[in-house]
Amino acid sequence: MLKEYKSEQIRNVAIIGHGSTGKSTLLDAILFVTGNIDKIGNPAQGSLTSDYDDEEKNRQMSIRSAMGFVEIDDVKINIIDTPGMSDFIGEARAALQAADAAIMVIDSVDGVQIETEKAWRYIKAHNIPTIFFVNKMDKERASFDIVETVKQDLGANLASLCIPVGSAETFTGVIDLIDMKAMSPKGDGKNILITDVPADMKDTTDVARTSLVELAAESDDELIEKFLEGETLTDEEVATGIRTLVAQAKLSPVICGSATKVIGIKNLLNVIKRFAPSPVMGKEYTGFNPDDSTKEIVVRSGSDEPLSAVVWKTYIDQYAGRFNYVKIISGELNPDTEILNTSKGVKERTSKLFTMIGNKQFDVPKLSAGDIGVIVKLEKTATGDTVCDPKKPVILPVINLPHPVFSYAIESAKKGDEDKIGQVFARITDENPTITYEFNAETKQTVLSGMGEMQLNIILKTLSEKFKLDVVTDVPRVAYRETITKKAEAQYKHKKQSGGHGQYGEVHFRVWPLDRGAGYEFKDSIVGGVVPKQYIPGVEKGVKEGMGDGVLARFPIVDVGVELYFGSYHDVDSSEMSFKIAARNCLKKSLEAAGPILLEPVMDVDIYVDKDFMGDILNDITSRRGKVMGMGSTDESSSAVSVVKAQVPLAEMLRYTIDLRAMTSGKATFEMKFSHYDPISGRIADKVIEERKKFLEDEANK
């Protein structure tokens, strides 16, 4: 069992970067030099520690985040390896939200790539301390000069903490610019040889050291004054200055190495231990009361506070069961303890607690504030949930994930398999909340959505091969809306008398358009009791029901105000049902007279693209009836990667994942979320109405 670690002894880092930069191999190299594994894995052989899933081995790429940890000098470093493909961005985002710092891996030849740019934007927006690791320095054409390009491309404030000894085939080690020592692997790489700076590199090293000292001095007025007056800063003063700036996310250290040759790995660990911040105690998180979401609750991180933790990852093993990966925000989590899942409103009991190296479990005595670990065999708890002390309930919305961008309409290939398919997808969506599986009552389709075609195809392959369940996929239908463009009035009398109790209700409506997104408004303007008060709820129920069935194509109606201003009743024959029927029919008449139009959903789209393809992207957006809202790279940079911000109708984005890959040879990705509804008319609207009517006829004939 691992020993206990206090918050200040913990470092939580997420390894991120573009695909194929060597992130998973870097984790293996770290585990190897610290003696946690016997040799570094090889993706081609399916032997990487973090890529333990069969699908990852087959595809030779990470599709899930995975944990590892190392213990050095009374410090425990929790490391989360993340996928680099955009389809699995949810895994990387969750890891960044659980960690306290990022290790951004850069290819020494390729430099900034699409996912580097996306990750950096997210890091900047959330002020996440970051260490850059320039990997593959042993690669042909490798050069540490790539740092200048990275600095320009990302607009990042970078500080080199080392310089390489050689490059490409001559790369043998690094020179640490803090301690001014050369470090190179000895033997199998688990040990390092530390020597003085080689004489032929002294001038280069001195220049690099001076630049570093100047950057470090900027952390403090006294240090900058000392530097400007020509006084020498001590190694500890330099280190303290860097540590301060890194914690504030104002400066990012850069180091280099080769994960496969185990060069620079011990230096990386030293940099993480020395400069990555420990979990900040006293930091305040804003949550809310599970019984009243309008009531905010402030949670302070600290071991002496009540327990609160967030689940940032869930993995379900068919044999070992459910693994919930948690970040402890406050308090301490102990084994065999009752906890409250406030997101689900259920109590659960912990059994043993673990930390992980890949899929191997290691017992821990408890998890303190700031630590990351695993709870096993909780029945209801899933990613994004908050678990806490039952006496101090709180929901912490810490884990926020991107919206799905690609969907399939799903239908069982074999009648009777629907329930089994639903059970499998319920488990999958438990593990990965970037995937949704739900029935759309408007379009009468069951829709599977996720972050990309590859992600969903992997799921469907698993469904077929592992569970022997096959589905037919189709393009999802778009859920349109209807609204009105002008004011109108109408009246309707519902009268049915055929002996005995009859039905009678008369209503007069005014309708008018509301602002886009306003929804629905009902106004009771009856005076003199011409419609008695006991029948008004029936009128409103009729209006609400009628709003679900538009007059153009029976799409739901939005952004309409309805005023009941007159009517009549019968002492014997009137009832709430009579007025409900009258209201539905009167609403239909008034809407028909109010210039009804169709509305289509419009999405906010951020497209990350190599500048070489910018012209193609802009032309394509126009062809999709989209509007470019802005474009450029990061604020301060002239990056080769640009972002195009656009608004595009959802109907034009249903297969954009596939089209974008074909258009840019895979050198672009995008994110998308709902923005608003916009009117459509003319041939586009006519086509939608025609298709909707055919669909409703087919449904009626089934």
N, C-alpha and C positions, 0 to 999 in steps of 0.2 A: 504493500500500500504506500502511495506517495505521502510525503510529509505535508503538513499544513503550510500554506503561504499566506502572508498578509498582503493587503492590497498593494502596498508600495513595492512588494517583491514580484509583482506580476506584470508581464507585458503581453498585450493582445494585438497580434498583427495579422492582416489579411494580405496574402500574396495575390496581386492582380496584374492584369496586362492583356495585351492582344494574344490571340491563339498562337501556339508554336513558339513562344518566346522562352520556353523552358521553365515554366512555373512549377509544375509537378516534379520535374527533375531537381529543381532547386530545393524543394522540401525534402526530397530524398537525400540530397547532399548535406543538408543541415542535420538530418537524423543520423546520417552516416558518421559525420565528424564528431558527433556527441555520443556515439556508441549505441544509439537506439536501434539501428538496423545494421546488418553485416555487410551489405553492399548496395550500391546505387542501382535502382531499377532501370529498365529500358522499355520505352513505350512499345517498340516493335515486338518485344517479348511478353508484353502484358504484365510486367513485374513491378510497375511503379506503386509505391505504398498507397497513394491517394486515389489511384484509378483502379479500385478493386472490383467495381461492378463489371459484369460480363459485357455489357454494351460498351463500356469505356475501353475494355481490352480489345474488343473487336474493331472499334473505330479508331483506336489509338489516340484518344482525346478525352479530356475531362468533360463530363456532363453534369456532375454534382460537385458541390464543395465538400472538402474533407479536412479533418483536423489532424494535427500532430502537436507534440509539445517537447520541449527540451528543458533540462535543468542545468544551469551554469552559475557557479559562485552565488548560491542562495537566491537565485532569480529563476522563476519559472516563466518560460516564453510559450504562450499558446499561439499556434500558427494555423491559419485557415488557408488552404489552397483552394483557389476558385477557377471555374472554367473561363476560357477567353472568348468563346463563341457568343455572338449576340443572342442566340436562341436561349442561352442559359444565363442571361444577365441578372435574372432574379436571384440566383445563387450568389453572384458576386455582390449585388446590392445588399442582401441580407447580411453577408459576412462583414462588409464595411460598416454596417450599422451596429454589429456586435463587437467589432474590434475597436481599438483605440488609436490605431495607426495603420497605414498601408505600406506595403512593399511593392512599389511599381517596377515591374520587370521590363526592361527595354532590350531589344535585340541590338547588338553592337554594330550591325550593318544596316538593318532596316529602320532603326530609329522609331519615330512616332508613327503609329498606324491607327486605323479607325477606332479600335476599342481602347487604345491608349488615350486618344482625344476624348472619347465619351467618359471614360473613367476619371480623367483629370477634371472635366467639367463638374462631375458629381462631387469629387473631392474638394474642389474650390468652393462649390456652393454650400458644402457642409463643414468647411474648415477642418478637414481631417489631416492630421500630421502625416507626412509622407517621406519615405526614404526611397530613393531611386537606386536600383541595382542594374547596372549595364552588364548583361549576361553574354555568354558566347564570345568572350574576348579571344578565344583560341581559334575562332572562325576565320576563314580566308577573307581578306579585306577588312577585318575588324579594326576599329580605331576608337580610342577614348575621346577623340575630337567630336564624336557624335553628340557629346554632352552639349556643345555649343548649339548644335542644330535642335536638340530637344528643348533647350532653353528658349530659343527663338520660336519654335513651333508651338510650344505650350504657353509661352509668356510666363514661365516659371522662374522663381528666384532660387537658383541652385547653388550649392556649395560642395565642391569636390573635397571629400575627406581622404581621398587616396589618389595615387597615380599608378598606372600599370608599369610593371617591369616587362618590357617587350610587348608584342602584339602578334596576333595570328599564331603561326607555328613557333614563334619565339617567346610567347607569353608564358612567364614562369612564376609570377608573383605580383604583389602590390606593395606600395610604400604608404604606410599609415601617416597622414599629415598631422595628426594630433600628437602622437608619441614619437614621430620622426624615426620610425624603424621600418626595415624591409621585412616582409612576411612571405614565405613560400612553403608549399607543402613538403613534408618529409615522409619518405616511405610511401605508405598507401594513402596518405593524405589526412589521416586522423590526427597526426601531429604536425606542427609547423616549426619551421626554422626561422628564428628572429635574429636579424643582423642589423648592423648600421647601414645607413643609406650608401649605396655604391658611389664611389668617387665620381664616376662619369655621369651620375644623375643628380649630383648635389646642387648644381645651379638650377636645373629645372625644378627640383623639389623645393628649393628656397623660394623661388618665384611663386609656386603654387601655395606654399605655406603662408606667404605674405598676403596673398589674396584671401585666403581662408581667415586669417587673423583679422583683416579689415572687416569682413562680413560678420564675424563673431562679435567684434567691438560695437557694432551697431545695435546690439541688444541692450546696451546700458550707457547712459551719459558719461559716467565716470570712466568706463572702458574706452569709449571713443575719444575722450579727452586725452587719456593716457597714450592711446595709439597715435593720435595726431601730434603729440609732443615728442614722439620718437621713443617712448619707453617700451620695453619688451613685455608683452603679456605672457603670463605663465600658462603652461599647458592646461591647468585647471580652470583658469579664467577663460581661455579659448573654449574649452569644453562646456563650461557653464553658459557662456554666451550662445553657443550653438543650441544647447539643450533648451534654453529659454525661447529662442526663436522657433525651434521645431515644435514645441508644445503649443505655441500660438499660431502654428501653421503659416508662419511668415517666411520660413526658409526650409528648403528640402535638401538634406545631405545626399550626395551622389557617391557611390562606390562601384567597383567593378569586379568581375571575376568570371569563372567558368564553372558552372554547376557540374558538368560531366567530368571535368578534370580536378574538381575539388579545390580550385584556386580562388582565394578571396572569401571563402565561406566562413572561416573563423573570424575574419575581419567584419563580415556582415553581422555575425552574432554579437561581436563586441559593440558594434554601432547600435544594434537594436537594444541591447542591454543598457548602453550608456545614454542613448539619445531618444529612443522611443519613449513616450510618456507612459507612466503607470496609470491605471484607472484613476480618474480624478475624484478624490473623496470630497464631499461637500457640494458636488455638482448637483444642480436642481433640474429635475425632470417634471414636466407638466402632464398630469394624467387627469382622469375624471372619475366621478362616482359611478359605479356600475348601475346604480338604481336611478341616477339622474345625471344624464350626460351634460347638463348645463352647469353642473357644479364641478369646478376645477379642484384638483388635489395636487399639491406640490410634494414631490418625493425627493428627499435629499439622499445622495449616495453615501454609504458609510456602514460599517459592520455593526454598529450599535443601534441602527435604525430597524424598524419592522421589515420583515422579508418582502421583497418584490423582485420579480425576475421576468424576463421576456423570452419566449421561445423563438429562436431565429432560424431553426432548421428542424425538420422531422424526417427521419429515415425509418422505413418499415421493412424489416427483414422477415422473410417468410418462415424462418425457423426461430430466430431470436426475438422477434416481436418488434415493438415500437421503441424507437430511440428519439427522445426530445432533447435537442441541444439548447441549452439555456445560457443567457448572460445574466448574472446576478447584479441587479441595479442597486439594491440596498439590503442590509441584514445578512443573515447566514442561512444557507440551506443545508439541512442535516438529513441523513438517511432515516427511514422509518418515521416520517413526519407527515401529519395531515396538512395539506395545502389547499387553497381555494383557487380554482380557475375562474376568474371573474369574467373572462370573455365568453365562457360557456355556462357560467352559473352553477358549476358542480365542484364538489370536494373530491380530491384524490389523495392517495397516500404514496409517498416516495418509498422505494425499497433501497437498493444500493445506489451509490452515486459513482460516476466514472468520468475519466477523461479518455481521450482516444488517440491512437496513432493509426490512421487509416480505419480499418474495421476491427482493430484489436482494442480491447477494453482494459483499463487500468483503474483499480479501485482508488477512490479518494475519500478521506475521512469526513470532509464537509466542503462546501463551496462558499467562500466569503465574497463580500461585495467587490465587484469588479472582475471576478473570475468567470471563466467559461467552462462548462462541463456538460454532462449528459445524465438525464433521468431516464430510466427504462421502465417499460410496462405500465405507463399511464394509459388509461383507456380512452379518454375523451380529448386529451390535450393535443393541439396541432400548432403549426407555424403561425406566428403572429399573436398567439394567446399570451395573456399575462397570468402568472401564478403568484400568489402572495399569502401573507399571514391572514387566516380567516377573520381575525379580529380587526384588521386594517385593510378592508377591500379597496382596490384601486385598479383601473385599467390604464395601462401605459401604451399609447400608440407609437412605440419606438420603431417597430419594423414596418416600413412602408415600401411597397414593391411596385414596379412598373406595370402598366396596363397591358393586357394581351393585344397583339397586333395581327394575329392570323387565326382563322377559324375554319373548321369543317362542320357542315351539317352531317350528323351521324344517324344511320339507321341500321338496325340489326340485320345481318344477312340471313339469319335463321329465326323464324318466328318462335317466340318463347324464351329467347336469350336476353330479352331487354333487362330483366331484373338482375341477372348475373353481370351484365355489362355495367349497369348502374353501380353495383357494389364494387367492382374493380375501379371504376373512375372515382368513386367516393374515396377510396384509399389513395389513389394517385393525387387527387386534389388536396387531400390531407397533407401529403408529403410536400407538395409544391403549389403554393397559392397563386403562382403566376398562371396556373392552368385552371380553367373553369369548365364545368360540364353542367349544362342546365337546359331545361325545356323552355322555349320561348312561346308563350301562349298566343302571341299575335301572329307569328309566322308559322306556328304549328310544327316547329322543327326542334330537335334536340341538338344543341350546338356545343362542340368542343373547341375551346379557344386557348391560345398560348402565345409564346413569344416568337414562334417561327415555324416554318414547315418542317425543319429537321426535328425539332422538339416533339411535335405532334406525330410525326411519322415513327419516331422511336417508340412512343407510347402505343401506337396502333400495332407496331410490330410485336411489342411485348404482349399486348392483348391477344394477338393471334397465336404466337409461338408458345407462350407460357400458360395462357388460360384457354387456348383453343376456341376463342370467340372471334368471329369475323364481323366486320361492319362494312356498309356501303357509305362512301363519302360523297358529298355534293357541296356546291357553293352555297353558303347561307343566304337566305332572303334578308333584305334590309327592312327594318321596322320603321316605316314612314309615319308621319303624323298629318293631321288635317287641322286647319284653322280658318278664320274668316278675315276679310279685308275691310269690311264696312259695317256700320250699324244697320239693324233691321228690326222689324216687329212682326209678330204673328200671334194668332190665337187658335186655340183648339178646344173643342167641346167633345168630351167622351161621354156618350149617352147610350145606354143599353137597357131597354125596358121591355120585358116580355112576360109580364105577370109576376107577382111576388116581389121579392127584393130585386131592384135593378141596380145599375151603376151610373153614376153621374158625377162629372167634374169638369169645370171649364177654367182654363188658364190663359192669360195674355202675357207674352214675354217680350222684352227688349233684349237684344244681344249686341255686344260690341267687342271689337278686338282689344286684347290686352298686350302689354309689352312682351317681347319674346322671352320665354322662360318664366313668365308670371304664373302659368298654370291655369287656374280656374277660380272664378269668384261668383258667389251666388248672393243676390240682394233681394230681401223681402221688403217690398214697398206697398204692401196691402194696407188700405185704410178702410175703416167702416165695417170690417169683418166680412167683406164680400167673399173671401176665402177664409174660413175659420182657422184659428191657430193650430188646432189639432191635425189639420190636413197639410200644413206647411212642410213638415218633415217628409211626407209622401211626395210632395212636389220636388223637394230637393233630391230625394232618392231617385226619382224618375230622371232628373237632369243628369245626375252622376252616372246612372246606367247608360243614358243616351250619349254621354261623352265618350263612351268606349266604342262607339259604332258610328263612324263618320258618314257623310252623305255622298262623298265622291267615290271612295273605294273601301269604305268600312274600316278605315284606320282610326285609332283613337284621336279625339279632338283635344287640342290644347290652346292655351292662351285666349280664352273666351270668357267674357263676363255675361252673366244672365240675370236679368231683373224680372221678378214676378210683380206686375203692377196692377193687375185687375183679374177678375174671374167671377165665377158664380158656383153655387152649390145647391143641393136638394136636401131637405130635412130628413128624408127617409133613405134615398138611394145613394147619397154621397158616402164615400169611404176613403181611407188612405190609399188603397189600391187604385180606386178610380182616378184620383188626382195624380198618382204615379204614372198611370197609362197616359193620361192627358198631357202630363209634362213631357214625357218621351216624344210624343207625336208633335207637340208644339215646338220643342227644341229642334226637331228635324225640319219643320217648316221654316222656322226663323233662320236656321243655318243656311238653308237653300237660297234664302233671299239676301244673305249677307256676304256674297262673293266668296264662296269657299275655295280654298287652294290647298295644294299639297305642300308639306314641309319634309325636307330630307335631313338626316343627321350629317353634320359636318365635323370633321376631326381636326384637332391640332396635331400637326406632323412635324417632327424634327428629323431631318435626313442628314446623316454624317457621311460625307463623300470625299473622295480624292478630288482635288481641284481639276484634274484632267477631265473629269466627267461632269463638271458643273453645267456646261451648256446643255448637255443631254438631259440632265435632271430638270433644269428650269423649263425646257421645252415640253418635257413629259408632264410636269405639273399643270402647265397650261392646257395640254391635251386632255387632262383629267378634270377639267373645269375648276381647277384649284387656283388659289391666290397665294403668291409669294409674299410673306409678311416681313421677311428680313433674311439676311444671309451674311456670312462672314466666318472668321475663325475666332479663337478666344480673343478677348478684348485687346490684349497687348501684342498679339502674335501675328505672324504671317505664315501660319501653318500650311503644310501641304494638304491637311485635312480641313474641310470647311463644314459648316452646318447651315442647312437651308431650313428656315422655319416657314411653314405653309399651312394653309387651311384647305382641306380637300374633302369633297363629299365621300362618305363612307362607301357608297355604291361603287366608287372608282378605286377603292383601296383593298377590295376583298382578296385580290391575288397580287398585291404589290410586293410582298416578300419575294415571290418567284420572279416577277418582272424586274425588280431592282437588281437582283443578283445577275440576271441575264444581261441587263443594260450596262452593268459596271464590272463584269467579270468577278463578282463577289467583293468588290472594293467599296462597298457602301452598306450601311445599316440604317435603321430608322426606329423611332419610338412614336407612339401615337396614343392619344386619348380624346374622349368626346369633348367637343367645344360647345356647339349650339345647333339649332335647327334653322335652315334657310328655306325660303319659298322656292318651288320649282313650277314651271308652267310649260306650255307648248308641247312639242313632240315628246320631250323627256317625261313630262307628267302624263301624257296620253298613254305612253308605253307602260308606265308603272300601273296606271289604272286598269289597262287592258289585261296585264299579267295578273293583277290582283283578282280581277273578276273571274278569270279562268281558274285560278287557284281555288277560289271560294266555291265555284261550280264543281270542281273535281272533289273537293272535300265533302260537299253535299251529296255527291253521287256514290261516295264510298260505302 
